[in-house]
Amino acid sequence: MSELASRLADDEDSAWAELVDASADAMFAYVIVLVGNREAAADVLQEAFLRLHQSRERLRDVDDLNAFVFTVIRNEANRALTRNRKHAATGEIGEALIETDSHSQGDNVELIRHAMTTLSSKEREIVQMKVYAQMTFTQIAAVLELPMGTCTSRYRRSLEKMRTLLQEPIG
């Protein structure tokens, strides 16, 4: 993506459209999960792209454009949450699951919502990046500034926790 990063740095309109076309759905789904609703997610993405545009010269030095963009988006989401003095509560994650999944999961929605609440915020964030933003472990590691092995093991542990909980008898 270094060619695209260079075109973005040159402020080519077609490059910005290409970036949005390539990853808009993943970005939007990821931000909804972070901030809890569509309206706030749209605001966060708008601010993130404004920041990217304002600092577009820095894009020439970016090795992984996708990871860089998601880092900017994540930082902007955190700023928005801080500004609004609200944090992504576990209940909002369940709402975000419903909002981002156009095919209803029926009775499983409540189970998945509950399973997500059992994860730590660090575990939940990695699951969100992998599942909703469809990021690679290399990209997740770059965004979170963690070793890739840490990200993969947290992801696997998180899925195992959720799987175990979802297999427990209800009652």
C-alpha positions as a Markdown table, in Angstrom:
| # | Residue | x | y | z |
|---|---|---|---|---|
| 1 | Met | 0.0 | 0.0 | 0.0 |
| 2 | Ser | 3.0 | 2.3 | -0.1 |
| 3 | Glu | 1.9 | 3.5 | -3.5 |
| 4 | Leu | -1.5 | 4.4 | -2.1 |
| 5 | Ala | 0.1 | 6.1 | 0.9 |
| 6 | Ser | 2.2 | 8.2 | -1.5 |
| 7 | Arg | -0.8 | 9.2 | -3.5 |
| 8 | Leu | -2.7 | 10.1 | -0.3 |
| 9 | Ala | 0.3 | 12.3 | 0.7 |
| 10 | Asp | 0.1 | 14.0 | -2.7 |
| 11 | Asp | -3.6 | 14.6 | -1.9 |
| 12 | Glu | -5.0 | 12.8 | -4.9 |
| 13 | Asp | -8.8 | 12.7 | -4.7 |
| 14 | Ser | -8.9 | 9.2 | -6.3 |
| 15 | Ala | -6.5 | 7.9 | -3.6 |
| 16 | Trp | -8.8 | 9.0 | -0.8 |
| 17 | Ala | -11.8 | 7.4 | -2.6 |
| 18 | Glu | -9.8 | 4.2 | -3.0 |
| 19 | Leu | -8.9 | 4.1 | 0.7 |
| 20 | Val | -12.5 | 4.6 | 1.7 |
| 21 | Asp | -13.8 | 2.1 | -0.9 |
| 22 | Ala | -11.3 | -0.6 | 0.3 |
| 23 | Ser | -12.0 | -0.4 | 4.0 |
| 24 | Ala | -15.0 | 1.7 | 4.8 |
| 25 | Asp | -17.2 | -1.2 | 6.0 |
| 26 | Ala | -14.5 | -2.7 | 8.3 |
| 27 | Met | -13.7 | 0.8 | 9.6 |
| 28 | Phe | -17.3 | 1.6 | 10.3 |
| 29 | Ala | -18.0 | -1.7 | 12.0 |
| 30 | Tyr | -14.9 | -1.4 | 14.2 |
| 31 | Val | -15.8 | 2.2 | 15.3 |
| 32 | Ile | -19.4 | 1.2 | 16.1 |
| 33 | Val | -18.1 | -1.4 | 18.4 |
| 34 | Leu | -15.7 | 1.1 | 20.1 |
| 35 | Val | -18.2 | 3.9 | 20.5 |
| 36 | Gly | -21.5 | 2.1 | 20.7 |
| 37 | Asn | -23.7 | 3.7 | 18.1 |
| 38 | Arg | -23.8 | 4.6 | 14.4 |
| 39 | Glu | -24.0 | 8.4 | 14.8 |
| 40 | Ala | -21.0 | 8.6 | 17.0 |
| 41 | Ala | -19.1 | 6.2 | 14.7 |
| 42 | Ala | -19.8 | 8.4 | 11.7 |
| 43 | Asp | -18.5 | 11.5 | 13.7 |
| 44 | Val | -15.4 | 9.6 | 14.7 |
| 45 | Leu | -14.6 | 8.5 | 11.2 |
| 46 | Gln | -15.1 | 12.0 | 9.9 |
| 47 | Glu | -12.7 | 13.4 | 12.5 |
| 48 | Ala | -10.2 | 10.6 | 11.8 |
| 49 | Phe | -10.2 | 11.3 | 8.1 |
| 50 | Leu | -9.8 | 15.0 | 8.8 |
| 51 | Arg | -6.7 | 14.2 | 11.0 |
| 52 | Leu | -5.3 | 11.9 | 8.3 |
| 53 | His | -5.8 | 14.6 | 5.6 |
| 54 | Gln | -4.2 | 17.3 | 7.8 |
| 55 | Ser | -1.2 | 15.1 | 8.4 |
| 56 | Arg | -1.1 | 13.5 | 5.0 |
| 57 | Glu | 2.6 | 14.3 | 4.5 |
| 58 | Arg | 3.4 | 11.7 | 7.3 |
| 59 | Leu | 1.8 | 9.0 | 5.1 |
| 60 | Arg | 4.9 | 8.9 | 2.9 |
| 61 | Asp | 6.8 | 7.2 | 5.8 |
| 62 | Val | 4.1 | 4.7 | 6.7 |
| 63 | Asp | 5.0 | 1.0 | 6.2 |
| 64 | Asp | 1.5 | -0.4 | 6.8 |
| 65 | Leu | -1.2 | 2.0 | 5.7 |
| 66 | Asn | -4.1 | 0.0 | 7.0 |
| 67 | Ala | -2.6 | -0.3 | 10.5 |
| 68 | Phe | -1.8 | 3.4 | 10.5 |
| 69 | Val | -5.3 | 4.3 | 9.5 |
| 70 | Phe | -6.8 | 2.1 | 12.2 |
| 71 | Thr | -4.5 | 3.6 | 14.8 |
| 72 | Val | -5.7 | 7.1 | 13.9 |
| 73 | Ile | -9.3 | 5.9 | 14.0 |
| 74 | Arg | -8.8 | 4.1 | 17.4 |
| 75 | Asn | -7.1 | 7.2 | 18.8 |
| 76 | Glu | -10.0 | 9.4 | 17.6 |
| 77 | Ala | -12.6 | 7.0 | 19.1 |
| 78 | Asn | -10.8 | 7.2 | 22.4 |
| 79 | Arg | -10.7 | 11.0 | 22.2 |
| 80 | Ala | -14.5 | 11.0 | 21.5 |
| 81 | Leu | -15.2 | 8.8 | 24.4 |
| 82 | Thr | -13.1 | 10.9 | 26.7 |
| 83 | Arg | -14.8 | 14.1 | 25.4 |
| 84 | Asn | -18.2 | 12.7 | 26.1 |
| 85 | Arg | -17.1 | 11.2 | 29.4 |
| 86 | Lys | -18.5 | 7.9 | 28.6 |
| 87 | His | -16.7 | 4.6 | 28.1 |
| 88 | Ala | -17.7 | 1.7 | 26.0 |
| 89 | Ala | -19.7 | -0.3 | 28.6 |
| 90 | Thr | -20.2 | -4.0 | 28.1 |
| 91 | Gly | -23.9 | -3.5 | 27.4 |
| 92 | Glu | -23.0 | -1.2 | 24.4 |
| 93 | Ile | -20.9 | -4.0 | 22.9 |
| 94 | Gly | -24.0 | -6.2 | 22.6 |
| 95 | Glu | -25.9 | -3.4 | 20.9 |
| 96 | Ala | -23.0 | -2.9 | 18.5 |
| 97 | Leu | -23.1 | -6.6 | 17.7 |
| 98 | Ile | -26.7 | -6.3 | 16.8 |
| 99 | Glu | -26.2 | -3.1 | 14.8 |
| 100 | Thr | -23.3 | -4.4 | 12.7 |
| 101 | Asp | -24.8 | -7.8 | 11.9 |
| 102 | Ser | -27.5 | -7.4 | 9.3 |
| 103 | His | -28.4 | -11.1 | 9.6 |
| 104 | Ser | -30.0 | -11.4 | 13.0 |
| 105 | Gln | -28.4 | -14.0 | 15.3 |
| 106 | Gly | -31.7 | -14.6 | 17.0 |
| 107 | Asp | -31.4 | -16.1 | 20.5 |
| 108 | Asn | -27.6 | -16.2 | 20.2 |
| 109 | Val | -27.4 | -12.4 | 20.5 |
| 110 | Glu | -27.9 | -12.4 | 24.2 |
| 111 | Leu | -25.4 | -15.3 | 24.7 |
| 112 | Ile | -22.8 | -13.5 | 22.6 |
| 113 | Arg | -23.4 | -10.2 | 24.4 |
| 114 | His | -22.9 | -12.0 | 27.7 |
| 115 | Ala | -19.8 | -13.8 | 26.4 |
| 116 | Met | -18.2 | -10.5 | 25.3 |
| 117 | Thr | -18.7 | -9.0 | 28.7 |
| 118 | Thr | -16.6 | -11.8 | 30.3 |
| 119 | Leu | -13.5 | -10.6 | 28.4 |
| 120 | Ser | -11.2 | -8.0 | 29.7 |
| 121 | Ser | -11.1 | -4.7 | 27.7 |
| 122 | Lys | -7.7 | -5.8 | 26.2 |
| 123 | Glu | -9.1 | -9.1 | 25.1 |
| 124 | Arg | -12.3 | -7.5 | 23.8 |
| 125 | Glu | -10.4 | -4.9 | 21.8 |
| 126 | Ile | -8.4 | -7.6 | 20.0 |
| 127 | Val | -11.5 | -9.6 | 19.2 |
| 128 | Gln | -13.2 | -6.5 | 17.9 |
| 129 | Met | -10.2 | -5.6 | 15.6 |
| 130 | Lys | -10.0 | -9.2 | 14.3 |
| 131 | Val | -13.7 | -9.9 | 13.8 |
| 132 | Tyr | -15.2 | -6.5 | 13.0 |
| 133 | Ala | -12.3 | -4.6 | 11.5 |
| 134 | Gln | -11.0 | -7.8 | 9.8 |
| 135 | Met | -7.4 | -6.8 | 10.6 |
| 136 | Thr | -4.5 | -9.1 | 10.5 |
| 137 | Phe | -2.6 | -10.0 | 13.6 |
| 138 | Thr | 0.4 | -8.0 | 12.3 |
| 139 | Gln | -1.9 | -4.9 | 11.9 |
| 140 | Ile | -3.4 | -5.4 | 15.3 |
| 141 | Ala | 0.0 | -5.7 | 16.9 |
| 142 | Ala | 1.1 | -2.4 | 15.2 |
| 143 | Val | -2.0 | -0.6 | 16.3 |
| 144 | Leu | -1.8 | -1.8 | 19.9 |
| 145 | Glu | 2.0 | -1.7 | 20.0 |
| 146 | Leu | 2.2 | -5.3 | 21.2 |
| 147 | Pro | 4.1 | -8.3 | 20.0 |
| 148 | Met | 2.2 | -10.3 | 17.4 |
| 149 | Gly | 2.4 | -13.4 | 19.6 |
| 150 | Thr | 0.7 | -11.6 | 22.4 |
| 151 | Cys | -2.1 | -10.5 | 20.1 |
| 152 | Thr | -2.6 | -14.0 | 18.7 |
| 153 | Ser | -2.6 | -15.7 | 22.1 |
| 154 | Arg | -5.0 | -13.1 | 23.6 |
| 155 | Tyr | -7.3 | -13.7 | 20.6 |
| 156 | Arg | -7.2 | -17.4 | 21.0 |
| 157 | Arg | -7.7 | -17.3 | 24.7 |
| 158 | Ser | -10.6 | -14.9 | 24.3 |
| 159 | Leu | -12.4 | -17.1 | 21.8 |
| 160 | Glu | -11.8 | -20.1 | 24.1 |
| 161 | Lys | -13.3 | -18.2 | 27.0 |
| 162 | Met | -16.4 | -17.3 | 24.9 |
| 163 | Arg | -16.7 | -20.8 | 23.5 |
| 164 | Thr | -16.6 | -22.4 | 26.9 |
| 165 | Leu | -19.2 | -20.0 | 28.2 |
| 166 | Leu | -21.5 | -20.5 | 25.2 |
| 167 | Gln | -21.3 | -24.3 | 25.7 |
| 168 | Glu | -22.3 | -24.2 | 29.3 |
| 169 | Pro | -25.9 | -25.3 | 30.0 |
| 170 | Ile | -28.4 | -22.5 | 30.6 |
| 171 | Gly | -30.2 | -22.8 | 33.7 |
